[in-house]
Amino acid sequence: MAKAKQKSTAELKDLRAQLEIEVNEAQKELAEKKYSVNLESIQNINAILKQIDKNYEWSIKNAAFVINLYDALADQKKQFQIEDKGESTVQLNSVQLNQLYTIITNITGTGIEAAKTFTRLLTNVGAQISDALKEMAEANKVIQEKHVALAELDGAIDQAEKPEVAVEEITQ
C-alpha cells in the first residue's frame, strides 16, 4: 500500500513539474509577446506623442515606463516614415500597452480645442487599444488557470504525503 501511495505522490510531483515548466514558458512567451495596435495614421501617432509630451503628468513611479513607451512609438513612427508605406500599426509589449492605456485614460488638458483633439484621438484609437488589451487579458487568463492548477496539485501532493493513520492506531 505504501508503494502505491509513493507512486501516486511521485506522479503528482511529476505532473506538477511539467505544469510548472508550461507556466514558465507561457509567462516568458507573454513577456516577449508584441501586440499590434493600429493607430490608423501617422497623425494619430503624432497626436499621442504630443499628448504624452505636453499633457501627461508623470511621476517618479512611472517616468521610465512613460519614456519607454514614448521612445517605442517615436522609433516606430520614424521607421514608418522611412519605409513610406503609410503604415501605422505599432507593436507594443505588454508593459508598453498597459502604459499606453494608462496614459490615454489619465491625460488632462485645458481648453475646448484640446478636448476636441483628444476626443477625436480617443475615438480613432480607443477600440484598437481595447482589442489589444483583451488579447493580453486572455493570455493572462490562461496563465492564471495554470497557476490555479499548480495550487491544486500542491494541495494534492500535501495530502498524499500525509501519513495514513489507521483507525485502530488512533484508538490504542
DRENDO-1510 file (C-alpha; in Angstrom, 1 decimal, always signed):
<recs>
REC; n; res; u; v; w
REC; 1; MET; +0.0; +0.0; +0.0 .
REC; 2; ALA; +2.8; +2.4; +0.9 .
REC; 3; LYS; +4.5; +1.9; -2.5 .
REC; 4; ALA; +1.2; +2.7; -4.4 .
REC; 5; LYS; +1.0; +5.9; -2.3 .
REC; 6; GLN; +4.6; +6.9; -3.1 .
REC; 7; LYS; +4.0; +6.3; -6.8 .
REC; 8; SER; +0.9; +8.5; -6.6 .
REC; 9; THR; +2.9; +11.2; -4.9 .
REC; 10; ALA; +5.7; +10.8; -7.4 .
REC; 11; GLU; +3.2; +11.0; -10.3 .
REC; 12; LEU; +1.7; +14.1; -8.8 .
REC; 13; LYS; +5.1; +15.7; -8.4 .
REC; 14; ASP; +6.0; +14.8; -12.0 .
REC; 15; LEU; +2.7; +16.3; -13.2 .
REC; 16; ARG; +3.4; +19.5; -11.1 .
REC; 17; ALA; +7.0; +19.8; -12.5 .
REC; 18; GLN; +5.7; +19.5; -16.1 .
REC; 19; LEU; +2.9; +22.1; -15.4 .
REC; 20; GLU; +5.5; +24.4; -13.8 .
REC; 21; ILE; +7.6; +24.2; -17.0 .
REC; 22; GLU; +4.5; +25.1; -19.0 .
REC; 23; VAL; +3.7; +28.0; -16.8 .
REC; 24; ASN; +7.2; +29.4; -17.0 .
REC; 25; GLU; +7.2; +29.0; -20.8 .
REC; 26; ALA; +3.8; +30.7; -21.1 .
REC; 27; GLN; +5.0; +33.6; -18.9 .
REC; 28; LYS; +8.2; +34.0; -20.9 .
REC; 29; GLU; +6.2; +34.0; -24.1 .
REC; 30; LEU; +3.7; +36.5; -22.7 .
REC; 31; ALA; +6.5; +38.8; -21.6 .
REC; 32; GLU; +8.1; +38.7; -25.0 .
REC; 33; LYS; +4.8; +39.0; -27.0 .
REC; 34; LYS; +4.1; +42.1; -29.0 .
REC; 35; TYR; +0.6; +43.3; -29.5 .
REC; 36; SER; -0.4; +45.1; -32.7 .
REC; 37; VAL; -2.3; +48.3; -32.3 .
REC; 38; ASN; -3.4; +50.0; -35.5 .
REC; 39; LEU; -3.2; +53.7; -34.7 .
REC; 40; GLU; -4.7; +54.4; -38.2 .
REC; 41; SER; -2.3; +57.2; -39.2 .
REC; 42; ILE; +1.0; +58.9; -38.6 .
REC; 43; GLN; -1.1; +61.9; -37.4 .
REC; 44; ASN; -2.6; +59.8; -34.6 .
REC; 45; ILE; +0.8; +58.6; -33.6 .
REC; 46; ASN; +2.0; +62.3; -33.6 .
REC; 47; ALA; -1.1; +63.2; -31.5 .
REC; 48; ILE; -0.4; +60.5; -29.0 .
REC; 49; LEU; +3.3; +61.6; -28.7 .
REC; 50; LYS; +2.2; +65.2; -28.3 .
REC; 51; GLN; -0.4; +64.2; -25.6 .
REC; 52; ILE; +2.3; +62.3; -23.7 .
REC; 53; ASP; +4.8; +65.1; -24.1 .
REC; 54; LYS; +2.5; +68.0; -23.3 .
REC; 55; ASN; -0.4; +66.7; -21.2 .
REC; 56; TYR; +0.6; +63.7; -19.3 .
REC; 57; GLU; +1.7; +64.2; -15.7 .
REC; 58; TRP; +4.3; +61.6; -14.9 .
REC; 59; SER; +5.8; +60.7; -11.5 .
REC; 60; ILE; +8.9; +59.0; -10.2 .
REC; 61; LYS; +6.9; +55.8; -10.2 .
REC; 62; ASN; +6.2; +55.7; -13.9 .
REC; 63; ALA; +8.7; +58.0; -15.6 .
REC; 64; ALA; +10.8; +55.2; -17.0 .
REC; 65; PHE; +7.7; +53.5; -18.4 .
REC; 66; VAL; +6.5; +56.7; -20.0 .
REC; 67; ILE; +9.9; +57.3; -21.6 .
REC; 68; ASN; +10.0; +53.6; -22.8 .
REC; 69; LEU; +6.5; +54.0; -24.5 .
REC; 70; TYR; +7.3; +57.4; -26.0 .
REC; 71; ASP; +10.6; +56.1; -27.4 .
REC; 72; ALA; +8.9; +53.0; -28.8 .
REC; 73; LEU; +6.2; +55.0; -30.5 .
REC; 74; ALA; +8.6; +57.6; -31.8 .
REC; 75; ASP; +11.0; +54.9; -33.2 .
REC; 76; GLN; +8.3; +53.1; -34.9 .
REC; 77; LYS; +6.8; +56.3; -36.4 .
REC; 78; LYS; +10.3; +57.2; -37.7 .
REC; 79; GLN; +10.6; +53.7; -39.3 .
REC; 80; PHE; +7.1; +54.1; -40.9 .
REC; 81; GLN; +8.2; +57.4; -42.4 .
REC; 82; ILE; +11.4; +55.9; -43.7 .
REC; 83; GLU; +9.6; +53.0; -45.3 .
REC; 84; ASP; +6.9; +55.4; -46.6 .
REC; 85; LYS; +4.2; +52.6; -46.8 .
REC; 86; GLY; +1.5; +54.5; -45.0 .
REC; 87; GLU; +1.9; +52.1; -42.1 .
REC; 88; SER; +0.6; +53.0; -38.6 .
REC; 89; THR; +0.3; +49.7; -36.8 .
REC; 90; VAL; +2.6; +49.7; -33.9 .
REC; 91; GLN; +4.0; +46.7; -32.0 .
REC; 92; LEU; +3.9; +47.1; -28.2 .
REC; 93; ASN; +4.9; +44.7; -25.5 .
REC; 94; SER; +2.6; +44.2; -22.5 .
REC; 95; VAL; +4.2; +46.9; -20.4 .
REC; 96; GLN; +4.1; +49.4; -23.2 .
REC; 97; LEU; +0.5; +48.5; -24.0 .
REC; 98; ASN; -0.6; +48.9; -20.3 .
REC; 99; GLN; +1.3; +52.2; -20.2 .
REC; 100; LEU; -0.4; +53.5; -23.3 .
REC; 101; TYR; -3.8; +52.6; -21.8 .
REC; 102; THR; -2.9; +54.3; -18.5 .
REC; 103; ILE; -1.7; +57.4; -20.3 .
REC; 104; ILE; -4.7; +57.7; -22.6 .
REC; 105; THR; -7.1; +57.3; -19.7 .
REC; 106; ASN; -5.3; +59.7; -17.5 .
REC; 107; ILE; -4.5; +62.6; -19.8 .
REC; 108; THR; -5.7; +66.0; -18.7 .
REC; 109; GLY; -5.8; +69.2; -20.6 .
REC; 110; THR; -7.4; +72.6; -20.8 .
REC; 111; GLY; -9.4; +74.3; -23.4 .
REC; 112; ILE; -12.1; +73.2; -25.8 .
REC; 113; GLU; -9.7; +72.6; -28.7 .
REC; 114; ALA; -7.5; +70.4; -26.7 .
REC; 115; ALA; -10.6; +68.4; -25.6 .
REC; 116; LYS; -11.8; +68.1; -29.1 .
REC; 117; THR; -8.4; +66.9; -30.3 .
REC; 118; PHE; -8.1; +64.4; -27.5 .
REC; 119; THR; -11.7; +63.1; -28.0 .
REC; 120; ARG; -11.1; +62.6; -31.8 .
REC; 121; LEU; -7.9; +60.8; -31.0 .
REC; 122; LEU; -9.6; +58.6; -28.4 .
REC; 123; THR; -12.4; +57.8; -30.8 .
REC; 124; ASN; -9.9; +56.9; -33.5 .
REC; 125; VAL; -7.6; +54.6; -31.5 .
REC; 126; GLY; -9.6; +53.6; -28.4 .
REC; 127; ALA; -11.1; +50.4; -29.8 .
REC; 128; GLN; -7.8; +49.2; -31.1 .
REC; 129; ILE; -6.1; +49.7; -27.7 .
REC; 130; SER; -9.1; +47.9; -26.1 .
REC; 131; ASP; -8.8; +45.0; -28.5 .
REC; 132; ALA; -5.1; +44.5; -27.8 .
REC; 133; LEU; -5.8; +44.7; -24.1 .
REC; 134; LYS; -8.4; +42.0; -24.4 .
REC; 135; GLU; -5.9; +39.8; -26.3 .
REC; 136; MET; -3.4; +40.3; -23.5 .
REC; 137; ALA; -6.1; +39.6; -20.8 .
REC; 138; GLU; -6.9; +36.2; -22.5 .
REC; 139; ALA; -3.3; +35.2; -22.5 .
REC; 140; ASN; -3.1; +36.2; -18.8 .
REC; 141; LYS; -6.2; +34.2; -18.0 .
REC; 142; VAL; -4.5; +31.0; -19.4 .
REC; 143; ILE; -1.5; +31.6; -17.1 .
REC; 144; GLN; -3.8; +32.2; -14.1 .
REC; 145; GLU; -5.7; +29.0; -14.8 .
REC; 146; LYS; -2.3; +27.1; -14.8 .
REC; 147; HIS; -1.4; +28.7; -11.5 .
REC; 148; VAL; -4.7; +27.5; -10.0 .
REC; 149; ALA; -3.9; +24.0; -11.3 .
REC; 150; LEU; -0.5; +24.3; -9.7 .
REC; 151; ALA; -2.0; +25.2; -6.4 .
REC; 152; GLU; -4.5; +22.3; -6.6 .
REC; 153; LEU; -1.6; +19.9; -7.3 .
REC; 154; ASP; +0.3; +21.3; -4.3 .
REC; 155; GLY; -2.7; +20.5; -2.2 .
REC; 156; ALA; -3.0; +17.0; -3.6 .
REC; 157; ILE; +0.7; +16.4; -3.0 .
REC; 158; ASP; +0.5; +17.7; +0.6 .
REC; 159; GLN; -2.5; +15.4; +1.1 .
REC; 160; ALA; -0.7; +12.4; -0.5 .
REC; 161; GLU; +2.4; +12.9; +1.6 .
REC; 162; LYS; +0.5; +12.9; +4.9 .
REC; 163; PRO; +1.0; +9.6; +6.7 .
REC; 164; GLU; -2.1; +7.4; +6.8 .
REC; 165; VAL; -3.1; +6.5; +10.3 .
REC; 166; ALA; -5.3; +3.5; +10.6 .
REC; 167; VAL; -8.4; +3.8; +12.8 .
REC; 168; GLU; -7.1; +1.1; +15.2 .
REC; 169; GLU; -3.9; +3.1; +15.8 .
REC; 170; ILE; -5.9; +6.1; +16.9 .
REC; 171; THR; -7.9; +4.1; +19.4 .
REC; 172; GLN; -4.9; +2.5; +21.0 .
</recs>
